[in-house]
Amino acid sequence: MSDRVLLASPPFYKPYATSGSQQVQADSVPLGLGYIAAYILQESPGTEVRIIDFGVEEYSAERWWRELEEFKPQVVGLSVLTLGYKRSMVLARMVKEFDNDILTVAGGPHATVRTEECLARCDVAVRGEGEETFREILQGKELETIRGISYHKNGKIVHNEKRERWQDLDSLPFPAYQLFEMEKYKQFPGWGIIGSRGCPYNCIFCASPRLWEHVTRFRNPKNLVDEIEYLHKNAGINHIVFQDDAMNVSQERAFEICDEIIDRDLHKKLSFECQVRANKACVSLELFRRMGEANFVDLTFGVESGSDRVMKSLRKSLTVREAREAIKLARRAGIPTVTGFFMVGNWGETILDVAKTWYFAYSNKIDMKLTVCTPLPGTEFEALLKGSGYINDKTNWENVDWVTPLYRTDKMPRWCISLVYYMTVMLVHLPTSLLRGRKAKAKGLIKNIGGFLWNRIKGVF
């Protein structure tokens, strides 16, 4: 059994460095590593586990090297997100330079859908959920016997059979919050919590169908609210952000969560926000009123587009009319902030479709979270772009930042996608933010636009 385990969440969204220091901002806690650590400590109490999150820690080669020297881990586990892939590989390379005998293990979404890329630098890749798989690796079991992993053997990569999904999420311990320096996360708008795994929908831009295979598992509302209560009492957390793909996939369960919050008077002490589906079957005035009573202050709908044709192309299983009605119901229920996810650069989208999105946002006076549709690995959107010859396997994820198009679509070239994105920011996103009193958000948008123009001047874009 390995006695010292170092888990790391690499920086993302900003260029990595191999020397010097760099503070990289993040907006969420790496709960996946928290679950892994908690399960290890529960099953093998004698193991020493350390988590380093470069989302809040100062990142530098020297900082990472010092961590290796001080802790002397036997196993290093890296949480690999697609946008942080290159940084993860830098950390893995440095581990081997420090001590080639340290076992490096990659996990997370990118390790699941781009396994061989992660094995370019790591010894083992965990595919799918990692709690039990990682524990078996630490126990020193023969790699051939561990389901859900890929690894090197005799100069080749071996893919073992996949591991069955963890069915009873309530049996997992809460994330190992004691391993996080909670004070460093106070800058975040709220503390994340996960109440379910998976999504039953099949949107072409989302990696969930590949990662979870349309299987959705839920935590019991009591177990979930137990964690919320723990965070409030022990860490002083006052705002919770549900990180589920959609909290209201089951209206009945959403009611139960709200009732549990209200029964414990937590609605008087904490506020909440979450993502919700806008589909008719998932929304009702009664549900939103109950959520308002439970002090849900921000609901975010995944609208994506104001065009029914684009929604159909994205396989959203949603209509513009449904989205409009859901927003009206949330407003009638008195939810303070109603937000919408929107994207440009969608498959099949024309400039006319983008104009319909502008009209939708204006007419509904909705706060926007705007991105460029990004071909994440394992998505059908990526497959469409590859099939059309617009991208290949050499996509440089280092440059992906949710707002910079690296490709063209069947309807718009790259320059056009970039143009409509910034036109949407200037004509819709910025004005609606100002009209709704979101001065801080508007200031951030202006700063981002200034950065974009400066990069154009420097010839970086």
C-alpha positions as CSV (number, residue, x, y, z in Angstrom):
1,M,0.0,0.0,0.0
2,S,1.3,3.4,-0.9
3,D,1.7,5.6,2.2
4,R,2.0,9.1,0.6
5,V,-0.3,10.2,-2.1
6,L,-0.2,13.7,-3.7
7,L,-3.3,14.8,-5.7
8,A,-3.0,17.8,-7.9
9,S,-5.4,20.0,-9.9
10,P,-3.4,21.8,-12.6
11,P,-4.1,25.4,-13.6
12,F,-6.2,26.2,-16.6
13,Y,-7.5,29.0,-18.8
14,K,-4.2,30.8,-18.7
15,P,-0.8,29.8,-20.3
16,Y,1.3,27.6,-18.1
17,A,4.8,28.3,-17.1
18,T,7.8,26.1,-16.6
19,S,9.7,28.8,-14.6
20,G,8.8,31.9,-12.7
21,S,5.5,32.3,-10.8
22,Q,2.0,32.8,-12.0
23,Q,-1.3,33.1,-10.1
24,V,-4.1,31.3,-12.0
25,Q,-7.7,32.1,-11.1
26,A,-10.3,29.5,-10.9
27,D,-14.0,29.6,-9.8
28,S,-14.7,26.1,-8.6
29,V,-13.2,23.6,-6.1
30,P,-11.8,20.4,-7.5
31,L,-14.4,18.2,-5.7
32,G,-13.4,15.2,-7.7
33,L,-10.1,15.1,-5.9
34,G,-11.9,15.7,-2.6
35,Y,-14.0,12.6,-3.2
36,I,-10.9,10.5,-4.1
37,A,-9.0,11.7,-1.0
38,A,-12.0,11.1,1.3
39,Y,-12.5,7.5,0.0
40,I,-8.8,6.7,0.4
41,L,-8.7,8.0,4.0
42,Q,-11.9,6.1,4.8
43,E,-10.7,2.8,3.4
44,S,-7.0,3.1,4.2
45,P,-6.7,5.4,7.3
46,G,-2.9,5.1,7.5
47,T,-2.4,6.7,4.1
48,E,-1.1,10.3,4.1
49,V,-2.9,12.3,1.4
50,R,-2.2,15.8,0.3
51,I,-4.1,18.0,-2.3
52,I,-2.6,20.9,-4.1
53,D,-5.0,23.0,-6.1
54,F,-3.3,25.4,-8.6
55,G,-6.6,27.1,-9.1
56,V,-5.9,29.0,-5.8
57,E,-2.2,28.3,-5.2
58,E,0.6,30.2,-6.9
59,Y,1.7,28.1,-9.8
60,S,5.4,27.7,-10.8
61,A,7.8,25.0,-11.5
62,E,9.7,25.9,-8.3
63,R,6.4,25.6,-6.3
64,W,5.7,22.1,-7.7
65,W,9.3,20.9,-7.2
66,R,9.3,22.1,-3.6
67,E,6.0,20.2,-3.0
68,L,7.6,17.0,-4.4
69,E,10.8,17.5,-2.2
70,E,8.8,18.2,1.0
71,F,6.2,15.5,0.7
72,K,8.1,12.8,-1.3
73,P,5.0,11.1,-2.7
74,Q,4.9,7.5,-3.8
75,V,1.9,8.2,-6.1
76,V,0.9,11.4,-7.8
77,G,-2.7,11.7,-9.1
78,L,-3.5,14.4,-11.6
79,S,-7.0,15.6,-12.4
80,V,-7.0,16.2,-16.1
81,L,-9.5,18.6,-17.6
82,T,-9.3,19.2,-21.3
83,L,-8.4,22.9,-20.9
84,G,-5.7,22.0,-18.4
85,Y,-4.3,19.0,-20.3
86,K,-1.0,20.6,-21.3
87,R,-0.3,21.8,-17.8
88,S,-1.1,18.4,-16.4
89,M,1.5,16.9,-18.7
90,V,4.1,19.5,-17.6
91,L,3.4,18.4,-13.9
92,A,3.7,14.7,-14.9
93,R,7.0,15.3,-16.7
94,M,8.4,17.1,-13.7
95,V,7.4,14.3,-11.4
96,K,9.4,11.8,-13.5
97,E,12.4,14.2,-13.5
98,F,12.2,14.4,-9.7
99,D,11.9,10.6,-9.2
100,N,11.2,8.2,-12.0
101,D,9.9,5.6,-9.5
102,I,6.9,7.7,-8.5
103,L,3.7,6.3,-10.1
104,T,1.8,9.0,-12.1
105,V,-1.9,8.5,-12.5
106,A,-4.2,10.6,-14.7
107,G,-7.9,10.9,-14.1
108,G,-10.8,13.1,-14.9
109,P,-12.7,13.8,-18.2
110,H,-9.8,14.1,-20.5
111,A,-8.2,10.9,-19.2
112,T,-11.5,9.1,-19.9
113,V,-12.0,10.3,-23.5
114,R,-8.4,11.0,-24.6
115,T,-6.8,8.2,-22.6
116,E,-3.7,7.7,-24.9
117,E,-2.9,11.4,-24.8
118,C,-2.6,11.3,-21.0
119,L,-0.5,8.1,-21.2
120,A,2.1,10.1,-23.2
121,R,3.4,11.3,-19.8
122,C,1.6,9.3,-17.2
123,D,2.0,5.6,-16.1
124,V,-1.7,4.9,-15.7
125,A,-5.0,6.5,-16.8
126,V,-8.2,6.0,-14.8
127,R,-11.3,6.0,-17.1
128,G,-14.6,7.1,-15.5
129,E,-15.2,7.3,-11.8
130,G,-12.0,6.9,-9.8
131,E,-12.8,6.2,-6.1
132,E,-12.5,2.4,-6.1
133,T,-10.2,2.2,-9.1
134,F,-7.6,4.6,-7.5
135,R,-7.8,2.7,-4.2
136,E,-6.9,-0.5,-5.9
137,I,-4.0,1.1,-7.6
138,L,-2.7,2.3,-4.2
139,Q,-3.1,-1.2,-2.8
140,G,-0.6,-2.4,-5.3
141,K,-2.8,-4.8,-7.1
142,E,-1.6,-6.1,-10.4
143,L,-2.6,-3.6,-13.1
144,E,-4.0,-6.4,-15.2
145,T,-6.6,-7.1,-12.6
146,I,-7.9,-3.5,-12.1
147,R,-11.0,-2.6,-14.1
148,G,-11.3,0.9,-15.5
149,I,-7.7,1.7,-16.2
150,S,-5.3,1.9,-19.2
151,Y,-1.5,1.5,-18.8
152,H,1.8,0.7,-20.5
153,K,2.9,-2.9,-20.9
154,N,5.8,-4.1,-23.1
155,G,5.8,-0.9,-25.1
156,K,2.1,-1.0,-25.8
157,I,-1.0,0.6,-24.2
158,V,-3.4,-1.9,-22.6
159,H,-7.1,-0.9,-22.0
160,N,-8.7,-3.0,-19.3
161,E,-12.4,-3.6,-19.3
162,K,-14.5,-0.7,-17.9
163,R,-15.6,-0.6,-14.3
164,E,-19.2,-0.5,-13.4
165,R,-20.6,2.8,-12.1
166,W,-20.9,3.5,-8.4
167,Q,-24.6,3.1,-7.7
168,D,-25.1,4.3,-4.2
169,L,-23.7,7.8,-4.1
170,D,-24.9,8.2,-0.5
171,S,-22.3,5.6,0.6
172,L,-19.4,7.8,-0.5
173,P,-17.9,10.1,2.2
174,F,-18.2,13.8,1.8
175,P,-15.1,15.3,0.0
176,A,-12.1,15.6,2.3
177,Y,-12.6,19.3,3.1
178,Q,-10.0,19.2,5.8
179,L,-7.3,18.9,3.0
180,F,-8.4,22.2,1.3
181,E,-7.3,25.6,2.7
182,M,-10.9,26.8,2.8
183,E,-9.9,30.5,3.3
184,K,-8.3,30.6,-0.1
185,Y,-11.7,29.9,-1.7
186,K,-13.5,32.8,-0.1
187,Q,-12.8,34.7,-3.3
188,F,-15.2,32.4,-5.1
189,P,-18.9,33.4,-5.5
190,G,-19.9,30.2,-3.7
191,W,-18.9,26.7,-2.6
192,G,-19.7,23.9,-5.1
193,I,-21.6,20.8,-4.2
194,I,-22.5,17.8,-6.3
195,G,-25.9,16.2,-5.8
196,S,-25.9,13.8,-8.8
197,R,-23.7,12.3,-11.5
198,G,-24.8,12.2,-15.1
199,C,-27.5,13.7,-17.4
200,P,-30.3,11.9,-19.3
201,Y,-30.1,14.4,-22.3
202,N,-28.0,14.1,-25.4
203,C,-26.8,17.6,-26.5
204,I,-24.2,17.3,-29.2
205,F,-21.8,19.9,-27.6
206,C,-21.7,18.2,-24.2
207,A,-19.3,15.4,-23.1
208,S,-21.8,14.0,-20.6
209,P,-23.2,11.4,-23.0
210,R,-19.7,10.0,-23.5
211,L,-18.7,10.3,-19.8
212,W,-21.9,9.0,-18.2
213,E,-23.7,7.2,-21.0
214,H,-27.0,8.8,-20.2
215,V,-27.1,7.2,-16.8
216,T,-28.1,9.6,-14.0
217,R,-27.6,8.8,-10.3
218,F,-28.8,10.9,-7.4
219,R,-27.9,11.4,-3.8
220,N,-30.6,11.3,-1.3
221,P,-31.8,14.8,-0.5
222,K,-31.2,14.3,3.2
223,N,-27.6,13.2,2.6
224,L,-27.1,16.2,0.3
225,V,-28.4,18.7,2.8
226,D,-26.4,17.0,5.5
227,E,-23.3,18.1,3.5
228,I,-24.7,21.6,3.1
229,E,-25.2,21.9,6.9
230,Y,-21.7,20.6,7.5
231,L,-20.2,23.2,5.2
232,H,-22.1,26.0,6.9
233,K,-21.4,24.9,10.5
234,N,-17.7,23.9,10.1
235,A,-16.5,26.1,7.3
236,G,-18.7,29.2,7.5
237,I,-20.0,28.7,3.9
238,N,-23.1,30.9,3.3
239,H,-23.6,30.4,-0.5
240,I,-23.9,27.0,-2.2
241,V,-23.5,26.4,-6.0
242,F,-25.1,23.1,-7.1
243,Q,-22.8,21.7,-9.8
244,D,-25.3,19.2,-11.2
245,D,-26.0,19.3,-14.9
246,A,-29.6,20.1,-14.0
247,M,-31.1,20.1,-10.5
248,N,-34.7,19.8,-11.8
249,V,-34.5,16.7,-14.0
250,S,-36.8,15.3,-11.4
251,Q,-39.2,18.0,-10.1
252,E,-40.1,15.7,-7.2
253,R,-36.5,15.4,-6.0
254,A,-36.0,19.2,-6.4
255,F,-39.0,19.7,-4.2
256,E,-37.6,17.3,-1.6
257,I,-34.2,19.2,-1.5
258,C,-36.0,22.5,-1.0
259,D,-38.2,21.0,1.8
260,E,-35.1,19.6,3.5
261,I,-33.4,23.0,3.4
262,I,-36.5,24.7,4.7
263,D,-37.2,22.2,7.5
264,R,-33.7,22.8,8.9
265,D,-34.0,26.6,8.6
266,L,-31.0,26.6,6.3
267,H,-32.8,29.0,4.0
268,K,-32.4,31.6,6.6
269,K,-28.7,31.1,6.8
270,L,-27.6,30.3,3.3
271,S,-28.4,31.2,-0.3
272,F,-28.2,28.9,-3.3
273,E,-27.8,28.8,-7.1
274,C,-28.0,26.0,-9.6
275,Q,-28.5,25.1,-13.3
276,V,-32.0,24.0,-14.4
277,R,-33.6,22.6,-17.5
278,A,-36.2,24.7,-19.2
279,N,-38.2,21.8,-20.6
280,K,-41.9,21.9,-19.9
281,A,-41.8,18.6,-18.0
282,C,-39.0,20.0,-15.6
283,V,-40.6,23.3,-14.6
284,S,-43.6,24.6,-12.8
285,L,-44.6,27.8,-11.0
286,E,-45.0,25.7,-7.8
287,L,-41.4,24.4,-8.1
288,F,-39.9,27.8,-8.6
289,R,-41.9,29.3,-5.7
290,R,-40.6,26.5,-3.5
291,M,-37.0,27.2,-4.7
292,G,-37.5,30.9,-3.9
293,E,-38.7,30.0,-0.4
294,A,-35.6,27.8,0.0
295,N,-33.6,31.0,-0.9
296,F,-32.4,29.9,-4.4
297,V,-31.3,33.4,-5.6
298,D,-30.0,32.5,-9.1
299,L,-31.3,29.9,-11.6
300,T,-29.4,29.4,-14.8
301,F,-31.2,27.9,-17.8
302,G,-29.3,26.2,-20.7
303,V,-30.9,28.0,-23.5
304,E,-27.9,28.2,-25.9
305,S,-29.8,29.8,-28.8
306,G,-32.9,31.8,-29.7
307,S,-33.4,29.8,-32.8
308,D,-35.5,26.6,-32.8
309,R,-33.6,25.4,-35.8
310,V,-30.3,25.6,-34.0
311,M,-31.8,24.0,-30.9
312,K,-32.8,21.1,-33.0
313,S,-29.4,20.9,-34.5
314,L,-27.9,20.9,-31.0
315,R,-30.4,18.2,-29.9
316,K,-31.4,20.3,-26.9
317,S,-34.8,18.6,-26.7
318,L,-36.1,22.1,-26.0
319,T,-38.0,24.8,-27.9
320,V,-37.7,28.6,-27.8
321,R,-41.2,28.8,-26.5
322,E,-40.5,26.4,-23.6
323,A,-37.4,28.4,-22.7
324,R,-39.4,31.6,-22.8
325,E,-42.1,30.2,-20.6
326,A,-39.7,28.8,-18.1
327,I,-38.0,32.2,-17.6
328,K,-41.4,33.8,-17.1
329,L,-42.3,31.2,-14.4
330,A,-39.0,31.8,-12.6
331,R,-39.7,35.6,-12.7
332,R,-43.3,35.2,-11.5
333,A,-42.0,33.1,-8.6
334,G,-39.7,36.0,-7.6
335,I,-36.3,34.4,-8.2
336,P,-33.9,37.4,-8.0
337,T,-31.5,36.4,-10.8
338,V,-32.5,34.4,-13.9
339,T,-29.5,33.6,-16.1
340,G,-29.2,31.9,-19.5
341,F,-26.3,30.0,-21.0
342,F,-25.9,31.0,-24.6
343,M,-23.4,30.0,-27.3
344,V,-22.4,31.2,-30.8
345,G,-20.6,29.2,-33.4
346,N,-23.0,26.3,-33.1
347,W,-23.3,23.7,-35.8
348,G,-25.8,24.8,-38.5
349,E,-26.0,28.4,-37.1
350,T,-26.2,31.4,-39.4
351,I,-25.9,35.1,-38.6
352,L,-29.7,35.2,-38.8
353,D,-29.9,32.6,-36.1
354,V,-27.5,34.7,-33.9
355,A,-29.8,37.7,-34.4
356,K,-32.7,35.5,-33.1
357,T,-30.6,34.8,-30.0
358,W,-30.1,38.6,-29.6
359,Y,-33.8,39.1,-29.8
360,F,-34.5,36.3,-27.3
361,A,-32.0,37.8,-24.7
362,Y,-33.4,41.3,-25.2
363,S,-37.0,40.4,-25.1
364,N,-36.6,38.3,-22.0
365,K,-34.2,40.7,-20.3
366,I,-32.1,37.8,-19.2
367,D,-28.6,37.8,-17.8
368,M,-26.2,36.0,-20.1
369,K,-23.4,33.6,-19.8
370,L,-21.9,33.6,-23.2
371,T,-19.3,31.3,-24.8
372,V,-18.2,30.1,-28.2
373,C,-19.4,26.5,-28.8
374,T,-16.2,24.4,-28.2
375,P,-15.6,20.9,-29.7
376,L,-14.7,19.1,-26.5
377,P,-13.2,15.7,-26.9
378,G,-15.8,12.9,-27.1
379,T,-18.7,15.2,-28.1
380,E,-20.7,14.7,-31.3
381,F,-19.9,18.3,-32.2
382,E,-16.2,17.4,-32.3
383,A,-17.1,14.4,-34.5
384,L,-19.1,16.7,-36.9
385,L,-16.2,19.1,-37.3
386,K,-13.7,16.2,-37.8
387,G,-16.0,14.6,-40.4
388,S,-16.1,17.9,-42.3
389,G,-12.3,18.3,-42.1
390,Y,-12.5,21.5,-40.0
391,I,-10.4,20.1,-37.1
392,N,-8.1,17.2,-36.5
393,D,-6.6,15.3,-33.6
394,K,-3.9,18.0,-33.2
395,T,-6.2,20.6,-31.8
396,N,-4.1,22.8,-29.5
397,W,-6.1,22.8,-26.3
398,E,-3.6,25.3,-24.8
399,N,-5.4,28.0,-26.8
400,V,-9.0,27.0,-25.9
401,D,-10.6,29.5,-23.6
402,W,-14.4,29.3,-24.4
403,V,-14.4,32.6,-26.3
404,T,-11.8,32.0,-29.0
405,P,-12.9,29.9,-32.0
406,L,-10.2,27.5,-33.3
407,Y,-12.3,26.2,-36.1
408,R,-15.0,27.0,-38.6
409,T,-18.4,25.4,-38.8
410,D,-20.6,24.4,-41.8
411,K,-22.1,27.9,-41.9
412,M,-19.5,30.4,-40.5
413,P,-15.7,30.8,-40.9
414,R,-13.6,31.4,-37.8
415,W,-13.4,35.2,-38.3
416,C,-17.2,35.4,-38.5
417,I,-17.7,33.4,-35.3
418,S,-15.3,35.7,-33.5
419,L,-17.1,38.7,-34.9
420,V,-20.6,37.6,-33.8
421,Y,-19.3,36.7,-30.4
422,Y,-18.0,40.1,-29.7
423,M,-21.0,41.7,-31.4
424,T,-23.2,39.7,-29.0
425,V,-21.1,40.9,-26.1
426,M,-21.3,44.6,-27.1
427,L,-24.9,44.7,-28.4
428,V,-26.6,42.3,-25.9
429,H,-24.5,41.1,-23.1
430,L,-23.1,44.4,-22.0
431,P,-26.3,46.4,-22.3
432,T,-28.4,43.8,-20.5
433,S,-25.8,43.7,-17.7
434,L,-26.0,47.4,-17.3
435,L,-29.8,47.5,-17.5
436,R,-30.1,44.9,-14.7
437,G,-27.6,46.7,-12.5
438,R,-24.7,44.2,-13.0
439,K,-22.0,46.9,-13.0
440,A,-19.3,44.5,-11.9
441,K,-20.1,42.1,-14.7
442,A,-20.2,44.9,-17.2
443,K,-16.8,46.1,-16.0
444,G,-15.4,42.6,-16.5
445,L,-16.9,42.4,-20.0
446,I,-15.3,45.7,-21.0
447,K,-11.9,44.5,-19.6
448,N,-12.2,41.3,-21.7
449,I,-13.0,43.2,-24.8
450,G,-10.0,45.5,-24.2
451,G,-7.8,42.4,-23.9
452,F,-9.2,41.0,-27.1
453,L,-8.4,44.2,-29.0
454,W,-4.9,44.4,-27.5
455,N,-4.2,40.8,-28.6
456,R,-5.4,41.6,-32.1
457,I,-2.9,44.5,-32.1
458,K,-0.1,42.3,-31.0
459,G,-1.1,39.7,-33.6
460,V,-1.7,37.0,-31.0
461,F,-5.3,36.3,-31.9
